[in-house]
Amino acid sequence: MARTKVVALLFGLFSNYAKGALRGISSWVALTGGWKCVLVNTLPTPSISLDPITVLKRQQPDGVIAAITEKEIAHALREMAIPTVDICDWHPQYRFPRLQPDDVAVGRMAAQHLLECHLIHFGFYGDFRVTWCRRRFEGFSQVLREAGFSCARFDAAQYASRDWIAACWSSSTAELQTWITRLPKPVGILGASDQRGLHLLDACSERNIHVPEDVAILGVDNDTLLCELAQPPLSSVATDTERLGYEAAALLDGLMRGAAAPCQTILIANRGVVTRQSTDMLAVGDPSVAAALRFIRDSHGKGISVGHVLARIPESRRTLERRFRQWLNRGIQEEIRRVRLERAAQLLRDTDLPLKALATRAGFSSATRLSKAFHRVFDRPPRAYRMAFRITKMD
């Protein structure tokens, strides 16, 4: 009978990126067995007396999967010669077998999403000391250049003493607020992570800048909790961390069996942009259309009609319909329906609400009406959409 292998999992326990990877590792272990996993927290925690390196030396694991953010840990793992798979890219000089999201593709997806909002001004916010941030900027700026646009950037590394990947809600700096204020409006900004997206939202709130009308904001990693609690809810590029964790486990298993390490970093494809309110806009120059769009978006769960919109906008129906079609190539009722369906799709992706309750929150009078409208637009019923989005195939 084969001996059970001890595998150490080195992660910052409060990282959503780590939690997704751990779910993928758990799926692999459940399918194959033969591992005993030991979770080692790499975050500084006063209640934990042993540092990660001491834990590793005492445990003597057969293999390690780690998000290596500390140079000391990388050095210790290299010295101990334990088969190790790194799912981070903070210290590329240590040539561990490595998997990571396709960060250039993250930037490209983000740029394409903001271009589809008809924006012509763009910005990027992140810490350029970090390799994955630079790659995301590379993909983002490349697509914008190809479309004939430039990109302003704010490097958080310049203010590292006050701002270092904090997940704090109110953590924007005065410099970041000033940078956003000075950008031409409307502008679309990519935060290199969801935490950076929160900083951008906070900066706009502090300066009374409207999101998304003046600034459309996009994050990365689709941390559902952070994105949904943000005000307004934060759009995000969804990386496939579960797939990454699953493939990391499969790679480590091969290494522990004596297989050769891959020569290059393995890139994991992303899942796409999850649109929420922070980018739910089109850059329109008509104040009446912009005000109508804001009202429709803010009222998506209230079952509004064209009459409700006309009661708020001082225009005749004929005039407002004409302006809608001029700017959006669709009418007022079509826009109301689009916003409702986008809200329904978001609730299907991010919640376990039963269809009846979900329909009510999205502004539909019944689950039946939602199902018919959803199937017509998405070419599948709501339940099939939910399953297709949530299940990560581990083939």
Contacts in CASP RR format, 6 or more apart in sequence:
PFRMAT RR
TARGET T0000
AUTHOR 0000-0000-0000
METHOD contacts of the structure
MODEL  1
MARTKVVALLFGLFSNYAKGALRGISSWVALTGGWKCVLVNTLPTPSISL
DPITVLKRQQPDGVIAAITEKEIAHALREMAIPTVDICDWHPQYRFPRLQ
PDDVAVGRMAAQHLLECHLIHFGFYGDFRVTWCRRRFEGFSQVLREAGFS
CARFDAAQYASRDWIAACWSSSTAELQTWITRLPKPVGILGASDQRGLHL
LDACSERNIHVPEDVAILGVDNDTLLCELAQPPLSSVATDTERLGYEAAA
LLDGLMRGAAAPCQTILIANRGVVTRQSTDMLAVGDPSVAAALRFIRDSH
GKGISVGHVLARIPESRRTLERRFRQWLNRGIQEEIRRVRLERAAQLLRD
TDLPLKALATRAGFSSATRLSKAFHRVFDRPPRAYRMAFRITKMD
2 34 0 8 1.000
4 34 0 8 1.000
4 35 0 8 1.000
4 36 0 8 1.000
5 34 0 8 1.000
5 35 0 8 1.000
5 36 0 8 1.000
5 62 0 8 1.000
5 63 0 8 1.000
5 256 0 8 1.000
6 35 0 8 1.000
6 36 0 8 1.000
6 38 0 8 1.000
6 59 0 8 1.000
6 60 0 8 1.000
6 61 0 8 1.000
6 62 0 8 1.000
6 63 0 8 1.000
7 35 0 8 1.000
7 36 0 8 1.000
7 37 0 8 1.000
7 38 0 8 1.000
7 61 0 8 1.000
7 62 0 8 1.000
7 63 0 8 1.000
7 64 0 8 1.000
7 65 0 8 1.000
7 252 0 8 1.000
8 37 0 8 1.000
8 38 0 8 1.000
8 40 0 8 1.000
8 55 0 8 1.000
8 56 0 8 1.000
8 59 0 8 1.000
8 61 0 8 1.000
8 63 0 8 1.000
8 64 0 8 1.000
8 65 0 8 1.000
8 66 0 8 1.000
8 82 0 8 1.000
9 22 0 8 1.000
9 25 0 8 1.000
9 37 0 8 1.000
9 38 0 8 1.000
9 39 0 8 1.000
9 40 0 8 1.000
9 64 0 8 1.000
9 65 0 8 1.000
9 66 0 8 1.000
10 40 0 8 1.000
10 42 0 8 1.000
10 52 0 8 1.000
10 56 0 8 1.000
10 64 0 8 1.000
10 65 0 8 1.000
10 66 0 8 1.000
10 67 0 8 1.000
10 68 0 8 1.000
10 73 0 8 1.000
11 18 0 8 1.000
11 21 0 8 1.000
11 22 0 8 1.000
11 39 0 8 1.000
11 40 0 8 1.000
11 41 0 8 1.000
11 42 0 8 1.000
11 66 0 8 1.000
11 67 0 8 1.000
12 18 0 8 1.000
12 41 0 8 1.000
12 42 0 8 1.000
12 43 0 8 1.000
12 67 0 8 1.000
12 69 0 8 1.000
13 39 0 8 1.000
13 41 0 8 1.000
13 43 0 8 1.000
14 43 0 8 1.000
14 167 0 8 1.000
15 67 0 8 1.000
16 194 0 8 1.000
16 221 0 8 1.000
16 223 0 8 1.000
16 225 0 8 1.000
16 226 0 8 1.000
16 241 0 8 1.000
17 67 0 8 1.000
17 221 0 8 1.000
17 239 0 8 1.000
17 241 0 8 1.000
18 67 0 8 1.000
19 241 0 8 1.000
20 241 0 8 1.000
20 242 0 8 1.000
20 244 0 8 1.000
20 245 0 8 1.000
21 65 0 8 1.000
21 67 0 8 1.000
21 87 0 8 1.000
21 241 0 8 1.000
21 242 0 8 1.000
21 244 0 8 1.000
21 245 0 8 1.000
21 248 0 8 1.000
22 39 0 8 1.000
22 245 0 8 1.000
23 241 0 8 1.000
23 242 0 8 1.000
23 245 0 8 1.000
24 241 0 8 1.000
24 242 0 8 1.000
24 243 0 8 1.000
24 244 0 8 1.000
24 245 0 8 1.000
24 246 0 8 1.000
24 249 0 8 1.000
24 392 0 8 1.000
24 394 0 8 1.000
25 37 0 8 1.000
25 65 0 8 1.000
25 245 0 8 1.000
25 246 0 8 1.000
25 248 0 8 1.000
25 249 0 8 1.000
27 242 0 8 1.000
27 246 0 8 1.000
27 394 0 8 1.000
28 245 0 8 1.000
28 246 0 8 1.000
28 249 0 8 1.000
28 250 0 8 1.000
28 253 0 8 1.000
28 394 0 8 1.000
29 35 0 8 1.000
29 37 0 8 1.000
29 249 0 8 1.000
31 394 0 8 1.000
32 253 0 8 1.000
38 55 0 8 1.000
38 59 0 8 1.000
38 61 0 8 1.000
40 52 0 8 1.000
40 55 0 8 1.000
40 56 0 8 1.000
41 48 0 8 1.000
41 52 0 8 1.000
42 52 0 8 1.000
42 66 0 8 1.000
42 67 0 8 1.000
42 69 0 8 1.000
42 70 0 8 1.000
42 73 0 8 1.000
50 58 0 8 1.000
52 70 0 8 1.000
52 73 0 8 1.000
53 72 0 8 1.000
53 73 0 8 1.000
53 76 0 8 1.000
56 64 0 8 1.000
56 76 0 8 1.000
56 77 0 8 1.000
56 80 0 8 1.000
56 82 0 8 1.000
57 80 0 8 1.000
61 82 0 8 1.000
62 82 0 8 1.000
62 83 0 8 1.000
62 256 0 8 1.000
63 82 0 8 1.000
63 83 0 8 1.000
63 84 0 8 1.000
63 252 0 8 1.000
63 255 0 8 1.000
63 256 0 8 1.000
64 77 0 8 1.000
64 82 0 8 1.000
64 83 0 8 1.000
64 84 0 8 1.000
64 85 0 8 1.000
64 252 0 8 1.000
65 84 0 8 1.000
65 85 0 8 1.000
65 87 0 8 1.000
65 245 0 8 1.000
65 248 0 8 1.000
65 249 0 8 1.000
65 252 0 8 1.000
66 73 0 8 1.000
66 77 0 8 1.000
66 84 0 8 1.000
66 85 0 8 1.000
66 86 0 8 1.000
66 87 0 8 1.000
66 88 0 8 1.000
67 86 0 8 1.000
67 87 0 8 1.000
67 88 0 8 1.000
68 74 0 8 1.000
68 77 0 8 1.000
68 86 0 8 1.000
68 88 0 8 1.000
68 90 0 8 1.000
68 91 0 8 1.000
68 94 0 8 1.000
68 96 0 8 1.000
69 88 0 8 1.000
69 90 0 8 1.000
71 91 0 8 1.000
74 86 0 8 1.000
74 91 0 8 1.000
74 94 0 8 1.000
74 96 0 8 1.000
75 94 0 8 1.000
77 84 0 8 1.000
77 94 0 8 1.000
77 96 0 8 1.000
78 94 0 8 1.000
78 96 0 8 1.000
83 252 0 8 1.000
83 255 0 8 1.000
83 256 0 8 1.000
84 96 0 8 1.000
84 97 0 8 1.000
84 252 0 8 1.000
85 96 0 8 1.000
85 97 0 8 1.000
85 98 0 8 1.000
85 99 0 8 1.000
85 248 0 8 1.000
85 251 0 8 1.000
85 252 0 8 1.000
85 255 0 8 1.000
86 94 0 8 1.000
86 96 0 8 1.000
86 97 0 8 1.000
86 98 0 8 1.000
86 99 0 8 1.000
87 98 0 8 1.000
87 99 0 8 1.000
87 100 0 8 1.000
87 244 0 8 1.000
87 245 0 8 1.000
87 248 0 8 1.000
88 98 0 8 1.000
88 100 0 8 1.000
89 98 0 8 1.000
89 100 0 8 1.000
89 103 0 8 1.000
89 131 0 8 1.000
89 132 0 8 1.000
89 265 0 8 1.000
90 130 0 8 1.000
90 131 0 8 1.000
92 98 0 8 1.000
92 131 0 8 1.000
97 251 0 8 1.000
97 255 0 8 1.000
97 261 0 8 1.000
97 262 0 8 1.000
98 265 0 8 1.000
98 266 0 8 1.000
99 244 0 8 1.000
99 245 0 8 1.000
99 247 0 8 1.000
99 248 0 8 1.000
99 251 0 8 1.000
99 265 0 8 1.000
99 266 0 8 1.000
99 267 0 8 1.000
99 268 0 8 1.000
100 132 0 8 1.000
100 244 0 8 1.000
100 265 0 8 1.000
100 266 0 8 1.000
100 267 0 8 1.000
100 268 0 8 1.000
101 132 0 8 1.000
101 239 0 8 1.000
101 240 0 8 1.000
101 241 0 8 1.000
101 244 0 8 1.000
101 267 0 8 1.000
101 268 0 8 1.000
101 270 0 8 1.000
102 267 0 8 1.000
102 268 0 8 1.000
102 269 0 8 1.000
102 270 0 8 1.000
103 132 0 8 1.000
103 135 0 8 1.000
103 136 0 8 1.000
104 135 0 8 1.000
104 136 0 8 1.000
104 138 0 8 1.000
104 139 0 8 1.000
104 142 0 8 1.000
105 139 0 8 1.000
105 267 0 8 1.000
105 269 0 8 1.000
105 270 0 8 1.000
106 135 0 8 1.000
106 136 0 8 1.000
106 139 0 8 1.000
106 220 0 8 1.000
106 237 0 8 1.000
106 239 0 8 1.000
106 270 0 8 1.000
107 136 0 8 1.000
107 137 0 8 1.000
107 138 0 8 1.000
107 139 0 8 1.000
107 140 0 8 1.000
107 143 0 8 1.000
107 190 0 8 1.000
107 237 0 8 1.000
108 139 0 8 1.000
108 140 0 8 1.000
108 142 0 8 1.000
108 143 0 8 1.000
109 237 0 8 1.000
109 270 0 8 1.000
109 272 0 8 1.000
109 273 0 8 1.000
110 136 0 8 1.000
110 140 0 8 1.000
110 190 0 8 1.000
110 218 0 8 1.000
110 219 0 8 1.000
110 220 0 8 1.000
110 237 0 8 1.000
110 273 0 8 1.000
111 122 0 8 1.000
111 139 0 8 1.000
111 140 0 8 1.000
111 141 0 8 1.000
111 142 0 8 1.000
111 143 0 8 1.000
111 144 0 8 1.000
111 147 0 8 1.000
111 190 0 8 1.000
112 143 0 8 1.000
113 218 0 8 1.000
113 235 0 8 1.000
113 237 0 8 1.000
113 273 0 8 1.000
113 275 0 8 1.000
113 279 0 8 1.000
114 122 0 8 1.000
114 188 0 8 1.000
114 190 0 8 1.000
114 216 0 8 1.000
114 218 0 8 1.000
114 279 0 8 1.000
115 143 0 8 1.000
115 144 0 8 1.000
115 147 0 8 1.000
115 149 0 8 1.000
117 188 0 8 1.000
117 212 0 8 1.000
117 216 0 8 1.000
117 279 0 8 1.000
117 281 0 8 1.000
117 282 0 8 1.000
117 283 0 8 1.000
118 282 0 8 1.000
118 283 0 8 1.000
118 284 0 8 1.000
119 186 0 8 1.000
119 187 0 8 1.000
119 188 0 8 1.000
119 216 0 8 1.000
119 283 0 8 1.000
120 149 0 8 1.000
120 283 0 8 1.000
121 149 0 8 1.000
121 152 0 8 1.000
121 183 0 8 1.000
121 184 0 8 1.000
121 185 0 8 1.000
121 186 0 8 1.000
121 187 0 8 1.000
121 188 0 8 1.000
122 140 0 8 1.000
122 144 0 8 1.000
122 149 0 8 1.000
122 150 0 8 1.000
122 151 0 8 1.000
122 152 0 8 1.000
122 187 0 8 1.000
122 188 0 8 1.000
122 189 0 8 1.000
122 190 0 8 1.000
123 151 0 8 1.000
123 152 0 8 1.000
123 153 0 8 1.000
123 154 0 8 1.000
123 183 0 8 1.000
123 187 0 8 1.000
123 188 0 8 1.000
123 189 0 8 1.000
123 190 0 8 1.000
124 136 0 8 1.000
124 137 0 8 1.000
124 140 0 8 1.000
124 141 0 8 1.000
124 151 0 8 1.000
124 152 0 8 1.000
124 153 0 8 1.000
124 154 0 8 1.000
124 189 0 8 1.000
124 190 0 8 1.000
124 191 0 8 1.000
124 192 0 8 1.000
125 153 0 8 1.000
125 154 0 8 1.000
125 156 0 8 1.000
125 176 0 8 1.000
125 189 0 8 1.000
125 190 0 8 1.000
125 191 0 8 1.000
125 192 0 8 1.000
125 196 0 8 1.000
125 197 0 8 1.000
125 199 0 8 1.000
125 200 0 8 1.000
126 133 0 8 1.000
126 137 0 8 1.000
126 153 0 8 1.000
126 154 0 8 1.000
126 155 0 8 1.000
126 156 0 8 1.000
126 191 0 8 1.000
126 192 0 8 1.000
126 193 0 8 1.000
126 196 0 8 1.000
127 133 0 8 1.000
127 155 0 8 1.000
127 156 0 8 1.000
127 157 0 8 1.000
127 160 0 8 1.000
127 164 0 8 1.000
127 165 0 8 1.000
127 192 0 8 1.000
128 134 0 8 1.000
128 137 0 8 1.000
128 153 0 8 1.000
128 155 0 8 1.000
128 156 0 8 1.000
128 157 0 8 1.000
129 157 0 8 1.000
129 160 0 8 1.000
130 192 0 8 1.000
132 192 0 8 1.000
133 192 0 8 1.000
136 190 0 8 1.000
136 192 0 8 1.000
136 220 0 8 1.000
137 151 0 8 1.000
137 153 0 8 1.000
137 192 0 8 1.000
140 151 0 8 1.000
140 190 0 8 1.000
141 151 0 8 1.000
144 150 0 8 1.000
144 151 0 8 1.000
152 179 0 8 1.000
152 183 0 8 1.000
154 175 0 8 1.000
154 176 0 8 1.000
154 179 0 8 1.000
156 163 0 8 1.000
156 164 0 8 1.000
156 176 0 8 1.000
156 196 0 8 1.000
158 175 0 8 1.000
159 173 0 8 1.000
159 175 0 8 1.000
159 176 0 8 1.000
162 173 0 8 1.000
163 171 0 8 1.000
163 173 0 8 1.000
163 176 0 8 1.000
163 199 0 8 1.000
165 193 0 8 1.000
165 195 0 8 1.000
166 195 0 8 1.000
166 199 0 8 1.000
167 195 0 8 1.000
167 198 0 8 1.000
167 226 0 8 1.000
169 198 0 8 1.000
169 202 0 8 1.000
170 202 0 8 1.000
171 198 0 8 1.000
171 199 0 8 1.000
171 202 0 8 1.000
172 199 0 8 1.000
172 200 0 8 1.000
172 202 0 8 1.000
172 203 0 8 1.000
172 206 0 8 1.000
176 199 0 8 1.000
176 200 0 8 1.000
176 203 0 8 1.000
177 203 0 8 1.000
177 206 0 8 1.000
177 207 0 8 1.000
180 189 0 8 1.000
180 200 0 8 1.000
180 203 0 8 1.000
180 204 0 8 1.000
180 207 0 8 1.000
180 209 0 8 1.000
180 215 0 8 1.000
181 207 0 8 1.000
181 209 0 8 1.000
183 189 0 8 1.000
183 215 0 8 1.000
185 209 0 8 1.000
185 214 0 8 1.000
185 215 0 8 1.000
186 212 0 8 1.000
186 213 0 8 1.000
186 214 0 8 1.000
186 215 0 8 1.000
186 216 0 8 1.000
186 281 0 8 1.000
186 283 0 8 1.000
187 214 0 8 1.000
187 215 0 8 1.000
187 216 0 8 1.000
188 215 0 8 1.000
188 216 0 8 1.000
188 217 0 8 1.000
188 218 0 8 1.000
188 279 0 8 1.000
189 200 0 8 1.000
189 215 0 8 1.000
189 216 0 8 1.000
189 217 0 8 1.000
189 218 0 8 1.000
190 218 0 8 1.000
190 219 0 8 1.000
190 220 0 8 1.000
191 197 0 8 1.000
191 199 0 8 1.000
191 200 0 8 1.000
191 217 0 8 1.000
191 218 0 8 1.000
191 219 0 8 1.000
191 220 0 8 1.000
192 219 0 8 1.000
192 220 0 8 1.000
193 219 0 8 1.000
193 220 0 8 1.000
193 221 0 8 1.000
194 219 0 8 1.000
194 220 0 8 1.000
194 221 0 8 1.000
194 222 0 8 1.000
194 223 0 8 1.000
194 226 0 8 1.000
194 227 0 8 1.000
194 234 0 8 1.000
194 236 0 8 1.000
195 226 0 8 1.000
196 219 0 8 1.000
196 220 0 8 1.000
197 217 0 8 1.000
197 218 0 8 1.000
197 219 0 8 1.000
197 230 0 8 1.000
197 234 0 8 1.000
198 226 0 8 1.000
198 230 0 8 1.000
198 234 0 8 1.000
200 215 0 8 1.000
200 217 0 8 1.000
201 211 0 8 1.000
201 217 0 8 1.000
201 230 0 8 1.000
201 231 0 8 1.000
201 232 0 8 1.000
201 234 0 8 1.000
201 278 0 8 1.000
203 209 0 8 1.000
204 210 0 8 1.000
204 211 0 8 1.000
204 214 0 8 1.000
204 215 0 8 1.000
204 217 0 8 1.000
205 231 0 8 1.000
209 215 0 8 1.000
211 217 0 8 1.000
211 232 0 8 1.000
211 277 0 8 1.000
211 278 0 8 1.000
212 232 0 8 1.000
212 277 0 8 1.000
212 278 0 8 1.000
212 279 0 8 1.000
212 280 0 8 1.000
212 281 0 8 1.000
213 281 0 8 1.000
213 290 0 8 1.000
213 294 0 8 1.000
216 235 0 8 1.000
216 278 0 8 1.000
216 279 0 8 1.000
216 281 0 8 1.000
217 234 0 8 1.000
217 235 0 8 1.000
217 278 0 8 1.000
217 279 0 8 1.000
218 234 0 8 1.000
218 235 0 8 1.000
218 236 0 8 1.000
218 237 0 8 1.000
218 273 0 8 1.000
218 278 0 8 1.000
218 279 0 8 1.000
219 227 0 8 1.000
219 234 0 8 1.000
219 235 0 8 1.000
219 236 0 8 1.000
219 237 0 8 1.000
220 236 0 8 1.000
220 237 0 8 1.000
220 239 0 8 1.000
221 236 0 8 1.000
221 237 0 8 1.000
221 238 0 8 1.000
221 239 0 8 1.000
221 241 0 8 1.000
222 236 0 8 1.000
222 237 0 8 1.000
222 238 0 8 1.000
222 239 0 8 1.000
222 271 0 8 1.000
222 274 0 8 1.000
223 236 0 8 1.000
224 350 0 8 1.000
226 234 0 8 1.000
227 233 0 8 1.000
227 234 0 8 1.000
227 235 0 8 1.000
227 236 0 8 1.000
227 274 0 8 1.000
227 276 0 8 1.000
228 276 0 8 1.000
228 350 0 8 1.000
230 278 0 8 1.000
232 276 0 8 1.000
232 277 0 8 1.000
232 278 0 8 1.000
233 276 0 8 1.000
233 277 0 8 1.000
233 278 0 8 1.000
233 346 0 8 1.000
234 276 0 8 1.000
234 278 0 8 1.000
235 273 0 8 1.000
235 274 0 8 1.000
235 275 0 8 1.000
235 276 0 8 1.000
235 277 0 8 1.000
235 278 0 8 1.000
235 279 0 8 1.000
235 280 0 8 1.000
236 273 0 8 1.000
236 274 0 8 1.000
236 276 0 8 1.000
237 270 0 8 1.000
237 272 0 8 1.000
237 273 0 8 1.000
237 274 0 8 1.000
238 270 0 8 1.000
238 271 0 8 1.000
238 272 0 8 1.000
238 273 0 8 1.000
238 274 0 8 1.000
239 268 0 8 1.000
239 270 0 8 1.000
239 271 0 8 1.000
240 268 0 8 1.000
240 269 0 8 1.000
240 270 0 8 1.000
240 271 0 8 1.000
240 392 0 8 1.000
242 392 0 8 1.000
243 268 0 8 1.000
243 269 0 8 1.000
243 392 0 8 1.000
243 394 0 8 1.000
244 268 0 8 1.000
246 392 0 8 1.000
246 394 0 8 1.000
247 266 0 8 1.000
247 268 0 8 1.000
251 262 0 8 1.000
251 266 0 8 1.000
255 261 0 8 1.000
274 346 0 8 1.000
274 349 0 8 1.000
274 350 0 8 1.000
275 342 0 8 1.000
275 346 0 8 1.000
276 346 0 8 1.000
277 297 0 8 1.000
280 297 0 8 1.000
280 339 0 8 1.000
280 342 0 8 1.000
281 293 0 8 1.000
281 297 0 8 1.000
282 293 0 8 1.000
282 327 0 8 1.000
282 328 0 8 1.000
284 290 0 8 1.000
284 293 0 8 1.000
284 327 0 8 1.000
284 328 0 8 1.000
285 327 0 8 1.000
286 323 0 8 1.000
286 326 0 8 1.000
286 327 0 8 1.000
288 313 0 8 1.000
288 314 0 8 1.000
288 315 0 8 1.000
288 320 0 8 1.000
288 323 0 8 1.000
289 320 0 8 1.000
289 323 0 8 1.000
289 324 0 8 1.000
289 327 0 8 1.000
289 328 0 8 1.000
291 312 0 8 1.000
291 313 0 8 1.000
292 309 0 8 1.000
292 312 0 8 1.000
292 313 0 8 1.000
292 320 0 8 1.000
292 324 0 8 1.000
292 332 0 8 1.000
293 335 0 8 1.000
295 304 0 8 1.000
295 308 0 8 1.000
295 309 0 8 1.000
295 312 0 8 1.000
295 313 0 8 1.000
296 304 0 8 1.000
296 309 0 8 1.000
296 332 0 8 1.000
296 335 0 8 1.000
296 336 0 8 1.000
296 339 0 8 1.000
297 339 0 8 1.000
299 308 0 8 1.000
300 339 0 8 1.000
300 340 0 8 1.000
300 343 0 8 1.000
300 362 0 8 1.000
300 363 0 8 1.000
301 340 0 8 1.000
301 343 0 8 1.000
301 360 0 8 1.000
301 361 0 8 1.000
301 362 0 8 1.000
301 363 0 8 1.000
302 363 0 8 1.000
303 340 0 8 1.000
303 363 0 8 1.000
303 364 0 8 1.000
303 365 0 8 1.000
304 336 0 8 1.000
305 333 0 8 1.000
305 336 0 8 1.000
306 317 0 8 1.000
306 332 0 8 1.000
306 333 0 8 1.000
306 336 0 8 1.000
309 320 0 8 1.000
309 332 0 8 1.000
309 336 0 8 1.000
310 317 0 8 1.000
310 320 0 8 1.000
313 320 0 8 1.000
315 323 0 8 1.000
317 332 0 8 1.000
320 332 0 8 1.000
321 331 0 8 1.000
321 332 0 8 1.000
324 330 0 8 1.000
324 331 0 8 1.000
324 332 0 8 1.000
324 335 0 8 1.000
325 331 0 8 1.000
328 335 0 8 1.000
330 338 0 8 1.000
337 373 0 8 1.000
340 362 0 8 1.000
340 363 0 8 1.000
340 364 0 8 1.000
340 373 0 8 1.000
341 362 0 8 1.000
341 373 0 8 1.000
341 374 0 8 1.000
341 377 0 8 1.000
341 378 0 8 1.000
343 361 0 8 1.000
343 362 0 8 1.000
343 363 0 8 1.000
344 358 0 8 1.000
344 359 0 8 1.000
344 362 0 8 1.000
344 364 0 8 1.000
344 370 0 8 1.000
344 374 0 8 1.000
344 382 0 8 1.000
345 374 0 8 1.000
345 378 0 8 1.000
345 385 0 8 1.000
347 353 0 8 1.000
347 358 0 8 1.000
347 361 0 8 1.000
347 362 0 8 1.000
348 358 0 8 1.000
348 382 0 8 1.000
348 385 0 8 1.000
348 386 0 8 1.000
348 389 0 8 1.000
349 386 0 8 1.000
349 389 0 8 1.000
349 390 0 8 1.000
351 358 0 8 1.000
353 361 0 8 1.000
355 367 0 8 1.000
355 370 0 8 1.000
355 371 0 8 1.000
355 382 0 8 1.000
355 383 0 8 1.000
356 366 0 8 1.000
356 367 0 8 1.000
358 367 0 8 1.000
358 370 0 8 1.000
358 382 0 8 1.000
359 365 0 8 1.000
359 366 0 8 1.000
359 367 0 8 1.000
359 369 0 8 1.000
359 370 0 8 1.000
362 370 0 8 1.000
364 370 0 8 1.000
364 373 0 8 1.000
370 382 0 8 1.000
371 381 0 8 1.000
371 382 0 8 1.000
374 380 0 8 1.000
374 381 0 8 1.000
374 382 0 8 1.000
374 385 0 8 1.000
375 381 0 8 1.000
375 382 0 8 1.000
378 385 0 8 1.000
380 388 0 8 1.000
END
